[in-house]
Amino acid sequence: MKKRRFTFQKFYLGLVLAVIYLPLVLVVVYSFNQSRISSVWGGFSLNWYRTLFADRAMFGALRNSVVLGVCASLCAAVVGTLGAVGFHRIQPRTKGAVEYLTMLPLMIPEIILAMVFMAFFAALGLPFGMGTLILGHTAFCVPYVYMMVKARLAGMDHSLTEAARDLGAGEWRVFWDITLPLLAPAIASGMLLSFAMSFDDVLISLFVTGVNVTTLPLKVYTSLQNGPTPEINALCTLLLAGTLVLVGLSALLGRLGRPAGK
Amino acid sequence: MSTPILQLQNISKRFGSAQVLRGLSLEAAAGEFITLLGASGCGKTTTLRIIAGLESPDEGRVLLEGRDVTDLPPERRDVNTVFQSYALFPHMTVAGNIGYGLRLKGLPKADIRRTVEEALALLQLAGYGERRPEQLSGGQRQRVAIARAVVNRPRVLLLDEPLGALDLQLRRQMQLELKQLQQQLGITFIYITHDQEEALTMSDRIAVMRDGCFVQVGTPAQVYDRPATSYVARFVGSANVLQGHVTAAGGGQLTLSVAGHTARVQAGGRPYAPGEPIALALRSEQVEFAPEGGGIPAVVRETSFAGGMLRIGLELPDGSRLTASRHGIDLGLQPGDRLSVGWAATAAVPVEVDDR
């Protein structure tokens, strides 16, 4: 009886993993497919990577996405960190309310956020393009940085900042010399998360971008209108590889952030 | 007399509905080692934080060298703290930690390096400058925390139970080292502990705290031998407190009735009138065994042997308890044995009752 349950557990785990990872594996495999039709294996080839690298529009979109992701996560890092540090010290009751407000963007359906951003930017008369993209993305990235920094602050020994003041540091020096360096790993992982979220976003980008600025997800989305193409498979494979690198980096940062020996 | 280095004038502090400090006043002279001794929750850490500027008092003033610093932030007070948790900066090396205060003062790099090296040598940490705090043992971290504070040559050094986390042997060693360091540097130390032995060993003066008040401030000898109140007697000297009443006063002596029997003590402190109730502090080693019929009869209730001391729990005729102790002698006493107890008239001290 016990043994059978054990095999069922294994089978179930296998099933879950297969559902999640099999499509990924297929995409990677087909990106090296000679044949233009995805479902037929025509031998190994790097053809589609060559086509992809020759596609200038695709690279423009990639560059936009990277610029957008970097700018949005930098802005989110500043806003989120200052917010978390500032709110860390205020009254618990006010803090609860503020925290809810900060976390709300994570819970509001994205389509609503997208429409609201579009309406708001239009009302302000902002020219749609990279500027509005950065603003919109920063707005939904802030909670990620805020969450990370808040968790780190909660675990930080309050007497460290007191010790710094006791040794003669004013509040700003304490922030630069003590608080910020200790928060750095949390800020970095919040930024990585923000970058991933921004890089991945279609909906909000679709609503707040201008006519001549396109991001990678938007480009992929429009190219897929006529069904999947092998170039997209190749692009996905490259992005997947990039993601794995970032995930590894984030895990490494997380480990650095924790005090050694614990 | 010159101005005291540190003056606390009538300091009060409340947190919400809890009154933590009730009108504390204290003066510390230059180079003095003062210990705030009290059980946890008596307000000693709050007192220290008010001196450091990390907490502001609701009432009262803090004066450093006669200058009112009550409203100055911690970074502008010539006072440094050794925190209970050490509070070493984990992202800086040992040298970086120790030199941080000097760096904030804007001293030249070469001077900082030299001073830090001196401090490392002084606290037997030479060669550890490039390590990170997490690579050090508890005792070493302790030394770094002390070094980081003393390199700034503060007027007053505040130490919040600095040896609390160390094991007994290291504690003893650090007690001696700290005392030597203090004498060497000539800095005024305000030291917090709940360990009366530590307080008695290290201090020039002890301020016994209870419920946000100083119950008694005096030299270790005064606090130990002439406790002002029953709380001090019990907390500092682990003394017995006996209840009785005065039957006659005169000739520098009080005649009392304790547990229905006559006893004598030397008069001291405030005068007592015949008929007045009195409490006596009597340390366990000062309890003498008299030949039967010579003193107050007592029954042995239990004996225990701890730390080279034989402790004998006795019951007096009125049911009150008394502990006697003897150094490492097996008296062959059994529970139920009867004997007589007494004490030298100079041994027992009349005290005010402030507990129970």
Interface residues (C-beta under 8 A of the other chain):
Chain A: D157 S159 L160 E162 A163 A164 R165 D166 L167 G168 A169 G170 R173 D177 I178 P181 L182 P259 A260 G261
Chain B: A52 G53 L54 P73 P74 E75 R76 V79 N80 T81 F83 Q84 S85 A87 L88 F89 P90 H91 Y100 G101 L104 K105 E134 R148 A149 N152
